[in-house]
Amino acid sequence: MAGFDYLDANHLRTGHCCMKLSDTIAHVVFEIALDREFDYKIPVHLLGKVGAGCIVQAPFGERVLHGFVVKTSNSSSFPSLKELQDVVPEKLFIETPLFKLAQWMSSYYACPLGLVLKSMYPSYLRKTMRNAHAEYISLNKNKEDVIRYMDTLRKRAKRQLDVLEYILQKREVFFEMDALCAAVGCDNNAVERLIKKELLARITEDELVKRDSRLDRYKYVTPINSITLNLDQQRVLNQIEAALDSREFVPFVLHGVTGSGKTEVYIRSIQRVLERGQQAIMLIPEISLTPQTEERFRKRFGNVVSVFHSRLSDGARAREWKKMRDGKAKLVVGARSALFAPFSDLGLIVVDEEHERSYKQEESPRYHARDIAVLRAKLSNIPVILGSATPALETIYNVYQGKYTLLKLPARVDDRQLPEVILVDLAKEVREEKKWVVLSVPLKQKISDRLDKGEQVILFLNRRGFSSMAVCQQCGYIYECDDCSITLTYHKSVERLMCHFCGKMITKPVFCGKCGSSEIKFSGIGTQKVERALKAVFPEARVLRMDSDTTTHKDSHFELLTQFRRGKADVLIGTQMIAKGLDFPRVTLVGTIIAESTLCLPDFRAAETTFQLLTQVAGRSGRGEIPGEVVIQTFMKDHPAIVCALQHDYDRFVEGELKARKELLYPPFYRFINIIITAKDKKKGQWAGTQIAQSLIKTVSKGTEVKGPLPSMVHRKRAHFYWHVLLKTNDVFGTNEAIKQALSKSTRFTQVRISVDVDPYYMW
């Protein structure tokens, strides 16, 4: 976020205070897409029990909804009011700091306050606290076996097929039975039949308590010996501890090369906080990192550590939330949602790998956890640490502007050297081999050398599947998803073409669907093809593949990474989830199959993403006592992102990229706001976009540009057409007001869905 304002008090609503006994009116917002308050009379039996921050039940039309009390008063502009029905028990009360945070998020991200509060206090908290015996459903077989079985259901068991397709599209591992049936639109019978077929398994809430608890993994672990910090680590820690001791807001940017000991600095800083009775939040970008991070922190801090992320069951998340609220947990480790931990005496927030895109939520409220972490620290008057080997351009720009304090760890611990990087020109390899090359001759030689020595190898490609498209050699027909304007990806293990947007699958075609030819070629490359190529050259090698196809179960990440860490495999093949913060001392070679796989995306951040990914994945090599190597295969050997990654030159890359962004008036110098219009009817969506754009052109402040409506890069997704109205501005709050006015007329836009994305990361 360009020049992120950690707090602009002018945009915080007022009124969050304790209820006066004379107050008889509650002003309530609901978990719906309406950005307004509703007034309710407080009944006699609830007088004195309802105040700002309470969660209440109230009649809304013909329904009874949960809502959040924004404030109370003794008057209303409406002559006749309905009464509140009840106050939700279990101390589900929104504390003032989090309430102010929600208000700012609502204003900045142009999202109704009720939806922001819902993300902080999701419905499962209320539901699972009342129902200790909820029933959950999970896959009972691996994803590939389920996909193979699905063909038998297509004609005679449509509802069962719908259930499986829904589960496969989601990232969750456990599904509450009632919620699953409601989402799919079926009754329990379809699920029960899948359980009988052993495709699904039934799990009770009580069983999940045992499954979700990882404490048994640590019951024989004693706290690790104190690690001696090097001079750079101690210097950095001294500055952080000074801010902790003075209890002041300081946003630190900890820029340390891979393997420089950033995590130990985090641990020492958190230790200082916990020793004086406060709490801390430790954010990580990927769920796959949770087991390793959890293990490291539990070894140091024991059972005061809570783990919180979306792959836990609803019941497990509710239990962890209660532990934090009740003071039994002092440190939470988790992804985005852990940022809203109900701590009453927060002392420190750490955002590890702060540059990662996964911190940006792609559903409303579309907040960026890194930026909201800074804001929560500001509201709590505490330090926040943003750590990375490759800080985001927005973050380093704030350092240059004097808003953030830079701390540097310029070298690896124990005088270990950064890995040697070897560049392979794929264009030259293809010319010499006269065919497409997955593993170049230099990479194969390096792999052979490392395997002969009993060392480990990581191969990285940011694309899952076997081939990126199926194309007819006769007529040129390319297989695309019927509901999305993208090509289908070939997955050889299940002999299917799959859409990576909606999850739709078709059987591998034998004949062209257009001309009938049998000359169908599967081109491109994915992790499955890399695995096959590797096994062809090194049949004795033990290979693991880690991507979203192989990590569908709750403990998949943990099990795969544990196998690799314990030496049960020689080679780990994976997508970007293996590039983030994982530490394997026996890995001495990292190979990047195609360095520019992210560079060719229609995204102004593509160069930055490529540089970060290459630097991060290279950092997995040589973290132990044996020096490491990195092989980068590329067709674009002269691109600045690749050249700078090759030379470990962050400063040079940032200098060139900021210069280019400034000339184009791109972030961090300007901010983007993307209005997304979705409709089944293409023309209705375009018409709505045109009306919104024309309204905004008349009302936005001077210096704000309005472009569109423009078709999304992937114009059709899940049978809906996507249009964008893009604004470039330096006045987010003023522009949001103009957007609000334009959308207030949206009742004219029938059968159209409109959402707003401030500081967007994905615009296709």
Long-range contacts (C-beta under 8 A, 24 or more apart in sequence): 1-368, 1-371, 1-394, 1-667, 1-668, 1-671, 1-759, 2-394, 2-397, 2-667, 2-668, 2-669, 2-670, 2-671, 2-730, 3-397, 3-398, 3-401, 3-403, 3-668, 4-371, 4-374, 4-394, 4-398, 4-403, 6-249, 6-251, 6-374, 6-375, 6-377, 6-378, 6-403, 7-104, 7-375, 7-378, 7-379, 8-104, 8-733, 11-103, 11-104, 11-107, 11-108, 11-733, 12-100, 12-103, 12-104, 12-107, 13-70, 13-103, 13-107, 13-113, 14-71, 15-52, 15-70, 15-71, 16-52, 16-53, 16-70, 16-71, 16-96, 16-99, 16-100, 16-103, 17-51, 17-52, 17-71, 18-51, 18-52, 19-48, 19-50, 19-51, 19-52, 19-72, 20-72, 20-74, 21-47, 21-48, 22-74, 23-72, 23-73, 23-74, 24-74, 25-72, 25-73, 25-74, 25-75, 25-76, 25-81, 26-50, 26-54, 26-56, 26-69, 26-72, 26-84, 27-69, 27-70, 27-71, 27-72, 27-73, 28-56, 28-58, 28-67, 28-68, 28-69, 28-70, 28-84, 29-67, 29-68, 29-70, 29-112, 29-113, 29-114, 29-117, 30-58, 30-60, 30-65, 30-66, 30-67, 30-68, 30-114, 31-65, 31-66, 31-67, 31-114, 31-115, 31-117, 31-118, 31-123, 32-65, 32-112, 32-114, 32-115, 33-112, 33-115, 33-364, 34-112, 34-114, 35-106, 35-111, 35-112, 35-113, 35-740, 37-70, 38-67, 39-76, 39-77, 39-78, 39-81, 40-81, 40-82, 40-83, 40-84, 41-81, 41-82, 41-83, 41-84, 42-72, 42-83, 42-84, 43-83, 43-84, 46-84, 46-86, 46-87, 49-87, 50-84, 50-87, 52-99, 53-93, 53-94, 53-95, 53-96, 53-99, 54-87, 54-88, 54-93, 54-94, 55-87, 55-88, 55-92, 55-93, 55-94, 55-121, 55-126, 56-84, 56-85, 56-86, 56-87, 56-88, 57-84, 57-85, 57-86, 57-87, 57-88, 58-82, 58-84, 58-85, 59-83, 59-85, 66-123, 66-126, 67-114, 68-94, 68-113, 68-114, 68-117, 68-121, 70-113, 88-126, 90-125, 90-126, 90-129, 90-322, 91-325, 92-121, 92-125, 92-126, 92-129, 94-120, 94-121, 95-342, 95-344, 97-346, 97-376, 97-379, 97-380, 98-340, 98-342, 98-376, 100-379, 101-372, 101-375, 101-376, 101-379, 104-375, 105-365, 105-367, 105-372, 106-365, 107-733, 107-736, 108-732, 108-733, 108-736, 108-758, 109-365, 109-366, 109-367, 109-756, 109-758, 110-673, 110-736, 110-739, 110-740, 110-756, 110-758, 111-364, 111-365, 111-366, 111-756, 115-364, 115-365, 116-365, 119-337, 119-340, 119-365, 120-340, 124-314, 124-315, 124-317, 124-318, 125-317, 125-318, 125-321, 127-314, 128-205, 128-314, 128-315, 128-317, 128-318, 129-318, 129-322, 131-205, 132-205, 132-206, 133-204, 133-205, 133-206, 134-176, 134-177, 134-204, 134-205, 134-314, 134-315, 135-176, 135-177, 135-202, 135-203, 135-204, 135-205, 136-174, 136-175, 136-176, 136-177, 136-202, 136-203, 136-204, 136-205, 136-208, 136-313, 136-315, 137-167, 137-174, 137-175, 137-176, 137-177, 137-180, 137-191, 137-195, 137-200, 137-201, 137-202, 137-203, 138-173, 138-174, 138-175, 138-200, 138-201, 138-203, 138-553, 138-554, 139-167, 139-173, 139-199, 139-200, 139-201, 139-552, 139-553, 140-195, 140-198, 140-199, 140-200, 140-201, 141-198, 141-199, 142-552, 142-553, 143-168, 143-549, 143-550, 143-552, 144-493, 144-494, 144-549, 146-199, 147-494, 147-496, 147-505, 148-494, 149-197, 149-199, 150-505, 151-507, 157-190, 157-193, 159-184, 159-186, 159-189, 159-190, 160-190, 160-193, 160-194, 162-186, 162-190, 163-190, 163-191, 163-194, 163-200, 164-194, 164-199, 165-503, 165-504, 167-200, 168-503, 168-552, 169-502, 169-503, 171-310, 171-311, 172-310, 172-311, 173-311, 173-313, 173-552, 173-553, 173-554, 174-203, 174-208, 174-313, 174-314, 174-554, 176-314, 177-202, 205-313, 205-315, 208-313, 208-315, 208-316, 209-315, 209-316, 209-319, 211-554, 212-312, 212-313, 212-315, 212-316, 212-319, 214-291, 214-294, 214-298, 214-307, 215-303, 217-295, 218-295, 218-298, 218-299, 218-302, 218-303, 221-298, 221-299, 223-299, 223-300, 223-302, 224-299, 224-300, 227-264, 229-261, 229-264, 229-265, 229-268, 230-261, 230-413, 230-414, 232-260, 232-408, 232-409, 232-410, 232-411, 233-260, 233-261, 233-264, 233-265, 233-409, 233-413, 236-265, 236-407, 236-408, 236-409, 237-265, 237-268, 237-269, 239-405, 239-407, 240-265, 240-269, 240-383, 240-385, 240-407, 241-269, 241-272, 243-383, 244-269, 244-272, 244-273, 244-347, 244-348, 244-382, 244-383, 247-381, 247-382, 248-381, 248-382, 248-383, 249-377, 249-378, 249-380, 249-381, 249-382, 249-383, 249-384, 250-383, 250-384, 250-405, 251-374, 251-377, 251-383, 251-384, 251-386, 251-398, 251-403, 251-404, 251-405, 252-383, 252-384, 252-385, 252-386, 252-404, 252-405, 252-406, 252-407, 253-354, 253-386, 253-387, 253-388, 253-391, 253-395, 253-396, 253-398, 253-399, 253-404, 253-405, 253-406, 253-407, 254-385, 254-386, 254-387, 254-388, 254-407, 254-409, 255-388, 255-389, 255-391, 255-396, 255-406, 255-407, 255-408, 255-409, 255-650, 256-387, 256-389, 256-408, 256-409, 256-410, 257-389, 257-409, 257-410, 257-411, 257-412, 257-418, 257-619, 257-648, 258-389, 258-412, 258-418, 258-615, 258-616, 258-618, 258-619, 258-620, 258-623, 259-412, 259-413, 259-416, 259-418, 259-619, 259-622, 259-623, 260-389, 260-409, 260-410, 260-411, 260-412, 260-413, 261-409, 261-412, 261-413, 262-352, 262-387, 262-389, 262-409, 263-296, 263-352, 265-385, 265-387, 265-409, 266-350, 266-352, 266-385, 266-387, 267-296, 267-297, 267-300, 269-348, 269-350, 269-385, 270-297, 270-301, 270-331, 270-348, 270-350, 271-300, 271-301, 273-347, 273-348, 274-301, 274-304, 274-330, 274-331, 276-347, 277-345, 278-330, 278-345, 278-346, 278-347, 278-348, 279-324, 279-329, 279-330, 279-331, 279-332, 279-341, 279-343, 279-344, 279-345, 279-346, 279-347, 280-330, 280-331, 280-332, 280-346, 280-347, 280-348, 280-349, 280-350, 281-331, 281-332, 281-338, 281-339, 281-341, 281-343, 281-346, 281-348, 281-349, 281-350, 281-373, 282-331, 282-332, 282-333, 282-334, 282-338, 282-350, 282-352, 283-334, 283-335, 283-336, 283-338, 283-339, 283-349, 283-350, 283-351, 283-352, 283-359, 283-369, 283-370, 283-373, 284-333, 284-334, 284-335, 284-352, 284-353, 284-581, 285-335, 285-352, 285-353, 285-356, 285-358, 285-359, 285-580, 285-581, 286-335, 286-356, 286-358, 286-577, 286-580, 286-581, 287-311, 287-335, 287-557, 288-546, 288-551, 288-557, 288-561, 288-577, 288-578, 288-580, 288-582, 289-580, 289-581, 289-582, 290-333, 290-334, 290-335, 290-557, 290-558, 291-557, 291-558, 291-561, 291-562, 292-561, 292-581, 292-582, 292-583, 293-333, 293-352, 293-581, 294-333, 297-331, 297-333, 301-330, 301-331, 304-328, 304-329, 304-330, 304-331, 305-329, 305-330, 305-331, 305-332, 305-333, 306-331, 306-332, 306-333, 306-334, 306-341, 307-332, 307-333, 307-334, 308-332, 308-333, 308-334, 308-335, 308-337, 308-338, 308-341, 309-334, 309-335, 309-337, 309-338, 310-335, 310-337, 311-554, 312-554, 335-369, 336-361, 336-369, 339-369, 339-372, 339-373, 339-376, 346-376, 346-380, 346-382, 347-382, 348-382, 348-383, 348-384, 348-385, 349-373, 349-376, 349-377, 349-382, 349-383, 349-384, 349-385, 350-384, 350-385, 350-387, 351-384, 351-385, 351-386, 351-387, 352-387, 352-388, 352-581, 353-387, 353-388, 353-580, 353-581, 353-616, 354-386, 354-387, 354-388, 354-391, 354-392, 354-395, 355-388, 355-390, 355-391, 355-392, 355-395, 355-612, 356-580, 357-609, 357-761, 360-759, 360-761, 362-761, 362-762, 364-755, 366-755, 366-756, 366-757, 366-758, 366-760, 368-759, 370-395, 371-759, 389-615, 389-616, 389-619, 389-650, 390-611, 390-612, 390-615, 390-616, 390-650, 392-608, 393-608, 393-654, 393-657, 393-658, 393-661, 393-667, 393-668, 394-667, 394-668, 396-654, 397-658, 397-668, 398-668, 412-623, 416-622, 416-623, 416-625, 416-627, 417-622, 417-627, 418-622, 418-648, 419-590, 419-618, 419-619, 419-621, 419-622, 419-627, 419-628, 419-629, 419-630, 420-627, 420-628, 420-629, 420-630, 421-618, 421-629, 421-630, 421-631, 421-632, 421-645, 421-646, 421-647, 421-648, 422-446, 422-629, 422-630, 422-631, 422-632, 423-632, 423-634, 423-637, 423-642, 423-646, 424-631, 424-632, 424-633, 424-634, 425-634, 425-635, 425-637, 426-594, 426-633, 426-634, 426-635, 427-635, 429-633, 436-525, 437-633, 438-525, 438-529, 438-530, 438-533, 438-593, 439-530, 439-533, 439-534, 439-537, 439-591, 439-593, 440-631, 440-633, 442-631, 443-591, 443-631, 443-633, 444-537, 446-589, 446-591, 446-629, 446-631, 447-534, 447-537, 447-538, 447-571, 447-589, 447-591, 448-538, 450-588, 450-589, 451-538, 451-541, 451-570, 451-571, 453-588, 455-586, 455-587, 455-588, 455-589, 455-626, 456-564, 456-567, 456-569, 456-570, 456-571, 456-572, 456-584, 456-586, 456-587, 456-588, 456-589, 457-570, 457-571, 457-572, 457-587, 457-588, 457-589, 457-590, 457-591, 458-571, 458-572, 458-573, 458-574, 458-578, 458-584, 458-587, 458-589, 458-590, 458-591, 458-617, 458-620, 458-621, 459-530, 459-534, 459-571, 459-572, 459-573, 459-574, 459-590, 459-591, 459-593, 460-573, 460-574, 460-575, 460-576, 460-578, 460-579, 460-590, 460-591, 460-592, 460-593, 460-613, 460-617, 461-525, 461-526, 461-527, 461-530, 461-573, 461-574, 461-575, 461-592, 461-593, 461-594, 461-597, 462-575, 462-576, 462-597, 462-598, 462-613, 463-524, 463-525, 463-526, 463-527, 463-575, 463-597, 464-489, 464-500, 464-526, 464-527, 464-528, 464-547, 464-548, 464-549, 464-575, 465-489, 465-490, 465-491, 465-498, 465-500, 465-526, 465-527, 465-528, 465-529, 465-549, 466-490, 466-491, 466-492, 466-493, 466-522, 466-526, 466-528, 466-529, 466-532, 467-492, 467-522, 467-523, 467-524, 467-525, 467-526, 467-529, 468-523, 468-524, 468-525, 468-526, 469-522, 469-523, 469-524, 470-497, 470-508, 470-509, 470-520, 470-521, 470-522, 470-523, 471-520, 471-521, 471-523, 472-512, 472-514, 472-515, 472-517, 472-519, 472-520, 472-521, 473-517, 473-519, 473-520, 473-521, 474-512, 474-515, 474-517, 474-519, 475-512, 475-514, 475-515, 475-517, 477-512, 477-513, 477-514, 477-515, 479-506, 479-509, 479-513, 482-719, 483-716, 483-717, 483-718, 483-719, 484-714, 484-716, 484-717, 484-718, 484-719, 485-714, 485-715, 485-716, 485-717, 486-714, 486-717, 489-526, 490-522, 490-526, 491-528, 491-549, 492-528, 492-529, 492-532, 493-528, 493-549, 501-714, 501-717, 501-718, 502-717, 502-718, 525-593, 525-594, 527-573, 527-574, 527-575, 530-573, 530-593, 531-573, 534-571, 534-573, 538-571, 541-570, 541-571, 542-568, 542-569, 542-570, 542-571, 543-569, 543-570, 543-571, 543-572, 543-573, 544-569, 544-571, 544-572, 544-573, 545-572, 545-573, 545-574, 546-572, 546-573, 546-574, 546-575, 546-577, 546-578, 547-574, 547-575, 547-577, 548-575, 551-577, 576-613, 578-617, 578-620, 579-613, 579-616, 579-617, 579-620, 580-616, 581-616, 582-620, 583-620, 583-623, 584-620, 584-623, 584-624, 585-623, 585-624, 585-625, 586-624, 586-626, 587-620, 587-621, 587-622, 587-623, 587-624, 587-628, 588-621, 588-622, 588-624, 588-626, 588-627, 588-628, 588-629, 589-621, 589-628, 589-629, 589-630, 589-631, 590-617, 590-618, 590-620, 590-621, 590-628, 590-629, 590-630, 590-631, 591-630, 591-631, 591-633, 592-617, 592-618, 592-630, 592-631, 592-632, 592-633, 592-634, 593-633, 594-633, 594-634, 594-635, 595-632, 595-633, 595-634, 595-636, 595-642, 595-645, 596-634, 596-635, 596-636, 596-639, 596-642, 599-636, 599-639, 599-641, 599-642, 601-764, 602-713, 602-764, 603-762, 603-763, 603-764, 604-661, 604-664, 604-666, 604-667, 605-761, 607-639, 607-640, 607-641, 607-657, 608-641, 608-657, 610-639, 610-641, 610-642, 610-645, 611-641, 611-642, 611-644, 611-645, 611-653, 614-641, 614-642, 614-645, 615-645, 615-648, 615-650, 618-645, 665-728, 667-759, 670-728, 670-729, 670-730, 671-728, 671-729, 671-730, 671-732, 671-758, 671-759, 672-726, 672-727, 672-728, 672-758, 672-759, 672-760, 673-726, 673-727, 673-729, 673-732, 673-735, 673-736, 673-739, 673-756, 673-757, 673-758, 673-759, 673-760, 674-724, 674-725, 674-726, 674-727, 674-756, 674-757, 674-760, 674-763, 675-708, 675-724, 675-725, 675-726, 675-727, 675-739, 675-754, 675-755, 675-756, 675-757, 676-712, 676-722, 676-723, 676-724, 676-754, 676-755, 676-756, 676-757, 677-709, 677-722, 677-723, 677-724, 677-725, 677-752, 677-753, 677-754, 678-720, 678-721, 678-722, 678-723, 678-752, 678-753, 678-754, 678-755, 679-720, 679-721, 679-723, 679-751, 679-752, 679-753, 680-719, 680-720, 680-721, 680-751, 681-721, 681-751, 682-721, 684-749, 684-750, 684-751, 684-752, 685-709, 685-721, 685-722, 685-723, 685-752, 686-721, 686-723, 687-749, 688-723, 688-746, 688-749, 688-752, 688-754, 689-723, 689-724, 689-725, 691-745, 691-748, 691-749, 692-725, 692-742, 692-743, 692-754, 693-725, 695-741, 695-742, 695-745, 696-725, 696-727, 696-738, 696-739, 696-742, 699-738, 699-741, 699-742, 700-727, 700-729, 700-734, 700-735, 700-738, 701-729, 701-731, 701-734, 701-735, 701-738, 703-729, 703-730, 703-731, 704-728, 704-729, 704-730, 704-731, 704-735, 705-729, 712-763, 712-764, 713-763, 713-764, 714-764, 724-763, 726-763, 732-758
